[in-house]
Amino acid sequence: MASLHRLSGLLAHGSKHRSLGGGLRLLHSTCRYSAPASEGAINGHALGSIKAADIQKKLATELKPIVPKEKLVFGHTFSDHMLAIPWTTKDGWGKPEIKPYGPLSLDPSCSVFHYAFECFEGLKAYLDSQGKIRLFRPEKNMERMNNSVERLYLPQFDGKEVIECIKELLRVDKRWVPEGKGYSLYIRPTVISTENTLGVHRANSALLYVITSPCGPYFPTGFKAVSLYCDESNVRAWPGGVGNKKLGANYAPSVKPQVAAEKKGYQQVLWTIGEDHELMEVGTMNLFVYWRNEDGELELVTPPLDGTILPGITRDSIIELTRSWGECKVSERKINMKQVSKASDEGRLLEVFGAGTACVVTPVSRIFFQGKDYHIPLDPANPDSQAGPLTRRIYNTLYDIQYGDVPSKWSVVVE
């Protein structure tokens, strides 16, 4: 583990990280397990064996009291039930079960505890003005989760069938979907290895489970722009790694740099890589920069999906949405802090924001980089504004789609 920490530190420095990145890719290719041809289509596991029609229900005899929505704290309250689907190499996927929310019974030797065989997703259910439950692009979450389990050599699954299972869980626990704009029921699908032996090898048993948690607005009193600390010592991900997968192992190592940034008076970490400090992500969100580029064009830029960036569903939605407006150039390309700081000094930096499921968008007010705070103007027409015009427009548009106020193929009604 100490060697991995030293290696990740070296990866943060230009040519060194590039040469070592190639070495990592070579190591990955030589160590990857190759499934025998006689095994299933992907990862040696049969697909399509989860069937929503086979759901079994064992409902709670006593229901929990509903927490008033004004008192909700993200991730602290959970609904009455959960979805669980077991898997083994011998039998494949078992029957989905909706059962009372409660602890999992796992052997202390399970490889999820020792070797981080775990991945997860995050999406939300919204209650529209007609009282119908809506999901936002759930097929994209299933697609990304299948990419994550593939990297861990865990079993893949039929995303459409799992969505139908989740819909049934939402029907059972509909009373937990809070009313009102900004309120939603957070949905956390997770896949873990339940293999109860030590040793790093493919898992012979796994569990896909889904829990839900009611939550309130990310900004309960309106937008509040955050400050960023550009961390020059740590990297979130590197070429050939797993930065583009939603693995729990990507998140725990970010806590120490986050706490260090908070102690310096900043709310989030700005992750970069290399001697030029190429932008990666902000905290646990995708990053967007809106500026007038050196060619004089209005441009919205976000780092490309080069294997180090998580392919966020909100990120993808923002790119598609802003391109459809046709009001500025929208680019997925590399951008570094030297370019951003220069644009700030020259008055060309207009807005910066993070994007993700929890917040939709989070405006940025300042970035600390190499001893200097670079202030983001936000909305020059309103000095008191906590968000720029583009950030606010994106936020309002996506909110209207998520709550069904604007018709969109992205909004899926749970009938």
C-alpha positions as CSV (number, residue, x, y, z in Angstrom):
1,M,0.0,0.0,0.0
2,A,2.8,2.4,0.8
3,S,4.3,1.7,-2.6
4,L,1.0,2.6,-4.2
5,H,0.9,5.9,-2.4
6,R,4.4,6.7,-3.5
7,L,3.5,5.8,-7.1
8,S,0.4,8.0,-7.1
9,G,2.5,10.9,-5.8
10,L,4.9,10.4,-8.7
11,L,2.0,10.3,-11.2
12,A,1.2,13.9,-10.3
13,H,4.3,15.2,-12.0
14,G,4.3,15.6,-15.7
15,S,6.6,13.2,-17.7
16,K,7.0,11.0,-14.7
17,H,3.3,10.4,-14.5
18,R,3.0,9.8,-18.2
19,S,5.7,7.1,-18.3
20,L,4.5,5.4,-15.2
21,G,0.9,5.6,-16.5
22,G,2.1,3.5,-19.4
23,G,3.6,1.0,-17.0
24,L,0.4,0.8,-15.1
25,R,-1.5,0.0,-18.3
26,L,1.0,-2.7,-19.1
27,L,0.7,-4.1,-15.6
28,H,-3.0,-4.1,-15.8
29,S,-3.0,-5.9,-19.2
30,T,-0.7,-8.6,-18.0
31,C,-2.5,-9.2,-14.7
32,R,-6.1,-9.1,-15.9
33,Y,-7.9,-12.5,-15.6
34,S,-9.0,-13.9,-18.9
35,A,-12.2,-16.0,-18.7
36,P,-12.3,-19.3,-20.5
37,A,-14.3,-19.3,-23.8
38,S,-16.8,-21.8,-22.3
39,E,-17.9,-19.2,-19.7
40,G,-20.6,-16.6,-20.2
41,A,-20.6,-13.6,-22.6
42,I,-19.1,-10.9,-20.3
43,N,-16.8,-11.4,-17.3
44,G,-17.6,-15.1,-17.5
45,H,-21.1,-14.4,-16.1
46,A,-24.4,-15.1,-17.8
47,L,-26.5,-11.9,-18.5
48,G,-30.2,-11.4,-18.3
49,S,-31.0,-13.7,-15.5
50,I,-32.5,-11.1,-13.2
51,K,-36.2,-11.0,-13.8
52,A,-38.4,-8.3,-12.2
53,A,-41.4,-10.5,-12.7
54,D,-39.8,-12.9,-10.1
55,I,-39.7,-10.4,-7.3
56,Q,-40.6,-11.8,-3.9
57,K,-41.9,-9.5,-1.2
58,K,-41.6,-9.8,2.6
59,L,-42.9,-6.5,3.8
60,A,-42.3,-4.9,7.2
61,T,-45.0,-5.5,9.8
62,E,-44.1,-2.2,11.5
63,L,-43.5,1.0,9.5
64,K,-41.1,3.7,10.6
65,P,-42.4,7.2,11.4
66,I,-41.9,9.6,8.5
67,V,-39.3,12.3,9.3
68,P,-40.6,15.8,8.6
69,K,-39.0,16.9,5.3
70,E,-37.6,20.1,6.9
71,K,-35.5,18.0,9.3
72,L,-34.0,15.7,6.7
73,V,-30.2,15.3,6.6
74,F,-28.7,13.7,3.6
75,G,-28.0,10.0,4.1
76,H,-29.3,9.8,7.7
77,T,-32.8,8.5,7.2
78,F,-33.8,5.3,5.4
79,S,-37.1,3.9,4.1
80,D,-38.9,0.8,5.3
81,H,-37.6,-1.6,2.7
82,M,-34.7,-2.6,0.6
83,L,-34.1,-4.7,-2.6
84,A,-31.6,-7.6,-2.5
85,I,-30.5,-9.9,-5.3
86,P,-27.9,-12.6,-4.5
87,W,-25.6,-14.1,-7.1
88,T,-23.3,-17.2,-7.1
89,T,-21.1,-18.7,-9.9
90,K,-23.0,-21.9,-9.4
91,D,-26.6,-20.6,-9.7
92,G,-26.2,-17.2,-11.3
93,W,-28.6,-14.4,-10.1
94,G,-31.2,-15.4,-7.6
95,K,-34.7,-14.0,-7.3
96,P,-35.1,-10.3,-6.4
97,E,-36.5,-9.8,-2.9
98,I,-38.0,-6.7,-1.4
99,K,-37.7,-7.0,2.4
100,P,-37.5,-4.8,5.5
101,Y,-34.5,-2.5,5.6
102,G,-32.0,-3.9,8.0
103,P,-28.4,-5.1,8.6
104,L,-26.6,-7.5,6.2
105,S,-25.2,-10.7,7.6
106,L,-21.7,-11.1,6.2
107,D,-18.7,-13.3,7.1
108,P,-15.8,-11.3,8.5
109,S,-13.6,-12.8,5.8
110,C,-15.7,-11.4,2.9
111,S,-13.5,-9.9,0.2
112,V,-15.6,-6.7,0.2
113,F,-14.0,-5.9,3.6
114,H,-10.4,-6.8,2.7
115,Y,-10.0,-6.0,-1.0
116,A,-12.7,-3.4,-1.8
117,F,-14.8,-5.5,-4.1
118,E,-17.5,-2.9,-4.1
119,C,-19.2,-0.4,-6.4
120,F,-22.3,1.8,-6.2
121,E,-24.6,4.2,-8.0
122,G,-26.6,7.3,-7.0
123,L,-29.9,8.5,-8.5
124,K,-33.1,10.1,-7.2
125,A,-36.8,9.6,-7.4
126,Y,-38.9,12.8,-7.6
127,L,-42.6,13.4,-6.9
128,D,-44.2,15.6,-9.6
129,S,-47.1,17.9,-9.3
130,Q,-49.5,15.1,-10.2
131,G,-48.2,12.9,-7.4
132,K,-46.4,10.6,-9.8
133,I,-42.9,9.3,-9.1
134,R,-40.2,10.1,-11.7
135,L,-36.7,8.9,-12.3
136,F,-34.0,10.8,-14.2
137,R,-32.2,8.8,-16.9
138,P,-31.9,5.6,-14.8
139,E,-30.6,3.6,-17.7
140,K,-27.4,5.7,-17.6
141,N,-26.8,4.7,-14.0
142,M,-27.3,1.0,-14.9
143,E,-24.9,1.4,-17.8
144,R,-22.2,2.9,-15.6
145,M,-22.8,0.4,-12.8
146,N,-22.3,-2.5,-15.3
147,N,-19.0,-0.8,-16.3
148,S,-17.9,-0.7,-12.7
149,V,-18.7,-4.3,-11.9
150,E,-17.0,-5.4,-15.1
151,R,-13.8,-3.7,-13.8
152,L,-14.1,-5.6,-10.5
153,Y,-14.8,-8.9,-12.3
154,L,-18.2,-9.0,-10.5
155,P,-21.3,-10.2,-12.3
156,Q,-23.0,-7.9,-14.8
157,F,-26.8,-7.7,-15.0
158,D,-29.7,-6.7,-17.2
159,G,-30.1,-3.0,-16.4
160,K,-33.7,-2.8,-17.6
161,E,-34.7,-5.5,-15.3
162,V,-33.0,-3.9,-12.3
163,I,-34.7,-0.6,-13.1
164,E,-38.1,-2.4,-13.0
165,C,-37.1,-3.9,-9.6
166,I,-36.2,-0.4,-8.3
167,K,-39.6,0.9,-9.6
168,E,-41.4,-1.8,-7.6
169,L,-39.3,-0.9,-4.5
170,L,-40.4,2.8,-5.0
171,R,-44.1,1.7,-5.3
172,V,-43.8,-0.2,-2.0
173,D,-42.1,2.8,-0.3
174,K,-43.9,5.6,-2.1
175,R,-44.8,7.4,1.2
176,W,-41.0,8.0,1.6
177,V,-40.8,10.2,-1.5
178,P,-41.1,13.7,-0.1
179,E,-43.2,16.4,-1.8
180,G,-41.8,19.7,-3.1
181,K,-39.2,21.1,-5.4
182,G,-35.7,20.2,-4.0
183,Y,-37.0,17.2,-2.1
184,S,-36.4,13.6,-3.4
185,L,-35.8,10.0,-2.5
186,Y,-32.1,9.2,-3.0
187,I,-31.5,5.7,-4.4
188,R,-28.3,3.8,-3.7
189,P,-27.8,0.6,-5.7
190,T,-24.7,-1.3,-4.6
191,V,-22.9,-4.5,-5.6
192,I,-20.5,-6.2,-3.3
193,S,-18.5,-9.5,-3.2
194,T,-19.7,-11.8,-0.5
195,E,-17.0,-14.4,-1.1
196,N,-16.0,-15.5,2.4
197,T,-12.3,-16.5,1.8
198,L,-9.1,-14.5,2.0
199,G,-7.0,-14.0,-1.1
200,V,-7.3,-11.7,-4.1
201,H,-9.2,-13.6,-6.8
202,R,-12.5,-13.5,-8.6
203,A,-15.6,-13.5,-6.5
204,N,-17.7,-16.6,-6.4
205,S,-20.7,-14.9,-4.7
206,A,-22.0,-11.4,-4.7
207,L,-25.0,-9.3,-3.7
208,L,-26.7,-6.5,-5.5
209,Y,-28.8,-4.4,-3.1
210,V,-30.7,-1.1,-3.2
211,I,-31.5,1.2,-0.3
212,T,-33.3,4.5,-0.4
213,S,-33.1,7.7,1.7
214,P,-35.3,10.8,1.6
215,C,-33.4,14.0,1.3
216,G,-34.0,17.8,1.1
217,P,-32.5,20.5,-1.1
218,Y,-28.8,20.7,-1.4
219,F,-29.1,24.5,-1.0
220,P,-32.0,24.9,1.4
221,T,-31.7,28.7,1.5
222,G,-30.7,29.1,-2.2
223,F,-27.4,28.9,-4.0
224,K,-24.3,29.3,-2.0
225,A,-21.1,29.3,-4.0
226,V,-18.1,27.3,-2.7
227,S,-14.4,27.9,-2.6
228,L,-11.8,25.4,-4.0
229,Y,-8.3,24.5,-2.9
230,C,-6.2,23.3,-5.8
231,D,-4.3,20.3,-4.2
232,E,-0.9,20.0,-5.8
233,S,0.2,17.0,-3.6
234,N,-2.5,14.4,-4.2
235,V,-4.2,13.0,-7.3
236,R,-7.7,11.5,-7.5
237,A,-7.0,9.2,-10.4
238,W,-4.4,8.5,-13.1
239,P,-4.1,7.0,-16.6
240,G,-4.8,3.3,-16.6
241,G,-6.5,3.5,-13.2
242,V,-10.2,3.4,-12.2
243,G,-11.1,7.0,-12.0
244,N,-13.9,6.5,-14.5
245,K,-15.6,3.8,-12.4
246,K,-17.8,4.5,-9.3
247,L,-15.9,2.3,-6.9
248,G,-15.9,2.9,-3.1
249,A,-12.1,2.6,-3.2
250,N,-12.0,5.9,-5.2
251,Y,-13.7,7.9,-2.4
252,A,-12.2,7.0,1.0
253,P,-8.7,8.3,0.0
254,S,-10.2,11.7,-0.8
255,V,-11.2,12.4,2.8
256,K,-7.8,13.3,4.1
257,P,-7.1,16.0,1.4
258,Q,-10.7,17.2,1.8
259,V,-10.2,17.7,5.6
260,A,-6.8,19.5,4.9
261,A,-8.6,21.9,2.5
262,E,-11.2,22.6,5.0
263,K,-8.6,23.5,7.6
264,K,-7.2,26.0,5.2
265,G,-10.6,27.6,4.9
266,Y,-11.8,26.0,1.6
267,Q,-14.8,23.9,1.1
268,Q,-13.8,21.5,-1.7
269,V,-10.7,20.1,-3.3
270,L,-9.9,20.9,-6.9
271,W,-8.3,17.8,-8.3
272,T,-5.6,18.2,-10.9
273,I,-2.8,16.1,-12.4
274,G,0.6,16.7,-14.0
275,E,3.1,19.6,-14.1
276,D,0.5,21.8,-15.9
277,H,-2.2,20.9,-13.3
278,E,-4.7,19.6,-15.8
279,L,-8.2,19.9,-14.3
280,M,-9.9,16.7,-13.3
281,E,-12.8,17.0,-10.8
282,V,-14.0,19.1,-7.9
283,G,-14.7,17.2,-4.7
284,T,-16.8,14.3,-5.9
285,M,-18.3,16.3,-8.8
286,N,-17.5,16.8,-12.5
287,L,-16.1,20.2,-13.3
288,F,-17.2,22.9,-15.8
289,V,-15.5,26.2,-16.8
290,Y,-17.3,28.9,-18.7
291,W,-15.1,31.6,-20.1
292,R,-14.2,33.6,-23.2
293,N,-11.3,31.6,-24.6
294,E,-8.1,33.0,-26.2
295,D,-9.8,33.0,-29.6
296,G,-12.5,35.3,-28.2
297,E,-15.3,32.6,-28.2
298,L,-17.7,32.0,-25.4
299,E,-17.0,28.4,-24.4
300,L,-18.1,25.9,-21.8
301,V,-15.3,23.4,-21.1
302,T,-15.2,20.2,-19.2
303,P,-12.4,17.7,-19.0
304,P,-12.7,14.8,-21.5
305,L,-13.6,11.2,-20.6
306,D,-10.0,9.9,-20.9
307,G,-10.4,7.2,-18.3
308,T,-9.6,9.4,-15.3
309,I,-12.9,11.2,-15.2
310,L,-16.2,9.8,-13.9
311,P,-18.8,9.8,-16.7
312,G,-21.5,11.7,-14.7
313,I,-25.1,11.5,-15.8
314,T,-25.5,15.2,-14.9
315,R,-22.3,16.0,-16.8
316,D,-23.7,14.3,-19.9
317,S,-27.0,16.1,-19.5
318,I,-25.4,19.5,-19.3
319,I,-23.3,18.9,-22.4
320,E,-26.3,17.8,-24.4
321,L,-28.5,20.6,-23.0
322,T,-26.1,23.4,-23.6
323,R,-25.2,22.2,-27.1
324,S,-28.9,22.2,-28.0
325,W,-29.1,25.9,-26.9
326,G,-26.4,26.7,-29.4
327,E,-25.4,29.9,-27.5
328,C,-21.7,29.0,-26.9
329,K,-19.1,26.5,-27.9
330,V,-19.3,23.4,-25.7
331,S,-16.0,21.4,-25.5
332,E,-14.8,18.2,-23.9
333,R,-11.1,18.9,-23.8
334,K,-8.1,19.2,-21.5
335,I,-7.8,22.5,-19.6
336,N,-5.3,23.4,-16.9
337,M,-5.0,25.8,-14.0
338,K,-2.4,27.9,-15.8
339,Q,-5.0,28.6,-18.5
340,V,-7.7,29.3,-15.9
341,S,-5.5,31.6,-13.8
342,K,-4.5,33.5,-16.9
343,A,-8.1,33.9,-18.0
344,S,-9.0,35.1,-14.5
345,D,-6.2,37.7,-14.6
346,E,-7.3,38.9,-18.1
347,G,-11.0,39.1,-17.1
348,R,-12.1,36.2,-19.4
349,L,-13.2,33.8,-16.6
350,L,-17.0,34.0,-16.3
351,E,-18.2,31.0,-14.3
352,V,-17.0,27.7,-12.7
353,F,-19.3,25.0,-11.3
354,G,-19.4,21.4,-10.2
355,A,-22.1,19.0,-11.4
356,G,-23.5,15.8,-9.8
357,T,-26.6,14.0,-8.7
358,A,-26.8,15.4,-5.2
359,C,-26.5,19.1,-6.1
360,V,-27.3,19.2,-9.9
361,V,-24.8,22.2,-10.1
362,T,-22.6,23.9,-7.4
363,P,-21.3,27.4,-8.3
364,V,-17.7,28.2,-7.4
365,S,-16.7,31.6,-6.1
366,R,-12.9,31.3,-5.8
367,I,-10.0,29.0,-6.4
368,F,-6.7,28.9,-4.5
369,F,-3.8,28.0,-6.7
370,Q,-0.1,28.5,-5.9
371,G,-0.4,31.0,-3.2
372,K,-3.2,33.1,-4.8
373,D,-7.0,33.2,-4.6
374,Y,-8.6,33.6,-8.1
375,H,-12.1,35.0,-7.7
376,I,-14.9,34.0,-10.0
377,P,-17.2,36.9,-11.0
378,L,-20.4,34.8,-10.9
379,D,-23.0,37.4,-12.0
380,P,-21.6,40.8,-12.7
381,A,-25.1,42.2,-13.1
382,N,-25.9,41.2,-9.5
383,P,-23.0,41.5,-7.0
384,D,-25.0,39.6,-4.4
385,S,-25.7,36.6,-6.6
386,Q,-24.3,33.2,-5.6
387,A,-24.5,31.8,-9.1
388,G,-23.8,33.0,-12.6
389,P,-26.5,33.2,-15.3
390,L,-25.5,30.0,-17.1
391,T,-25.1,28.0,-13.9
392,R,-28.6,29.1,-12.7
393,R,-30.2,28.4,-16.1
394,I,-28.8,24.9,-16.2
395,Y,-29.9,24.3,-12.6
396,N,-33.5,25.5,-13.3
397,T,-33.8,23.6,-16.6
398,L,-32.7,20.3,-15.2
399,Y,-34.8,20.7,-12.1
400,D,-37.9,21.3,-14.3
401,I,-37.1,18.2,-16.2
402,Q,-36.5,16.1,-13.1
403,Y,-39.9,17.1,-11.5
404,G,-41.8,16.7,-14.8
405,D,-42.6,20.4,-15.3
406,V,-41.0,20.2,-18.7
407,P,-41.6,17.2,-21.0
408,S,-38.4,15.2,-21.7
409,K,-37.3,11.7,-22.7
410,W,-35.0,11.9,-19.7
411,S,-37.8,11.8,-17.2
412,V,-39.1,8.3,-16.6
413,V,-42.5,7.9,-14.8
414,V,-43.0,5.1,-12.4
415,E,-46.5,3.9,-13.3
